Amino acid sequence: MTDDPLFAAAAAAGALATEDTHRSLLQSIVDVARAILHARASSVFLYDEETDDLVFAAVSGEGASSLPGKRIPSGTGIAGWVLATRQPLVVEDLGGDPRFAQDVAVDTGYVPKGLIAVPLLREDRAVGVLEVLDRPQRPGFALAEIDLLSLFADQAAIALDLLQHARRAQAVLKGDDELASIARLAAALSASGERREAGLRLLQALTELVAR
Amino acid sequence: MNAYDPETLTELLRALPPAPERWVRRAQQIPRHAGRARPFARLAGAFGGGAAVLAHSTQPVEDETELPAWSLRAHELERIEVQPRWPERVDREWAWGAATGEGVRVCVLDSGIEQGHPLVGEIEGAVAAIVDDDGAVRVEEDAEGDLCGHGTACAGVIRAIAPGCSLTSVRILGGGFTGSGPAFLAGLRWALEQRFDLINMSLSTTKPEFGRILHELADTAYFQRTLLVASAHNMPVESYPWRFASVLSVGSHEEPDPLTFYYNPSPPVEFFARGVDVDVAWLGGGQMRCTGNSFATPHMTGIAALILSKHPDLRPFELKSLLYLLSNNVGAA
């Protein structure tokens, strides 16, 4: 991260503008993952290194309204296993041991019978886990599902990475009112609208005035 | 004057100008036990190597039976004699017929092993690599068992194929589940020091800085007759150690037979073993039906244990070659 205020402001403006976009992207990823595997639910977890927790970042299907934002210790459940070993995993009879379904059963009471989980790897870091729950079991299809979901996980990992960057930038903003003001102004000007041109002219005039 | 007499030769050499620095260094690098290197050192001395070179080269030879390190002279052929081990044509009966894995020491580098699990039985020992708050890593006896079930699942697969082998747990995935590179490296180093025959690693790291060290450790294992068996994975990122040629890397096939395995002519994944719908040991004495390369890997470890219990002298490259010949798609199956 550079100390250049202009860079910081630009980065912060990007962060403000894209938090919602990233959330939509993550939601889209779990929606599509659920759809392509005809599953009952899908979740993407973000790994929080500071607290060693896995956080539900987006959920589609069962738990969509209650799970996002909930945290589970990374030492709990299948998601933690996949995160630790960096290995995709399919479990078919999870209901037999609910202790290991905590990552999907938190607060919902919904215990899936089976799931497929893949780690979300970004460069050299494991940033989270993507899970798809209770898809129809088709003999001889598990490896193809793993391959498909692994490809898809790459996209989810990029989205999670962007989300983490956005949050860090926002954390910076919260500690700096001046930068926050500039960033909000930059964010407002980057949006399209009738006042954008006028605003840019005013900003140009202001820049010339301050520079004198 | 006899120029071959060491004392005379030393006198002669003392009169010569000092040898170039690099000649002296080269001569000093020659191990003292490398008997065949002494003439080379003498030659270096004769070219002006001086007494320093000669003094080094005429040190007593400590171990004449040590194999040559860098080259082989004609009269030393008998020193590298290898007893023929393989018949003209190998098959699975020759490779592991009636074998149980007895006498083979297998290490499971993972999350621990639940002692006394019905599918695992007794284990030889358990240690954990623990990272302290200050970053120091220590390896100590482990009474925690398995904290997540992954290691127990792998141990159960190995035991099912090679019931007579000895199993030792090295826990490198901690309570926080995510493990750490330093614990991984410390656990593997400890396992190499114990000279296990096989080390099962159904996991990988994506950290390049650990990858480089893992590469060195994998080569050390290869030359000390410890075969590392590691899970490949199909994620679009670099991960280690499965990609290294000194490691036996394993992916999954979809067939139900635990002894069916295939050689892959398009590496880096070298073998495919059973990895789909495997009934694995689960915590609390239970079982779970799982799919993943994590479970294909211990299948190959178990098969390798069977072979080593019948042919304990096989080196890693021989074991790999034998597995290639015994693969279902190669013909000796």
Interface residues (C-beta under 8 A of the other chain):
Chain A: Y47 D52 P73 S74 G75 T76 G80 W81 L83 A84 T85 R86 Q87 P88 L89 V90 V91 E92 D93 L94 G96 D97 R99 F100 V118 P119 L121 R122 E123 D124 R125 A126 G140 A142 L143 I146 D147 S150 L151 A153 D154
Chain B: S111 L147 C148 G149 H150 L173 G175 G176 F177 T178 G179 S202 L203 S204 T205 T206 K207 P208 S231 H233 N234 M235 P236 V237 S239 S252 E254 G275 V276 D277 W282 L283 G284 G286 Q287 M288 R289 C290 T291 G292 N293 S294
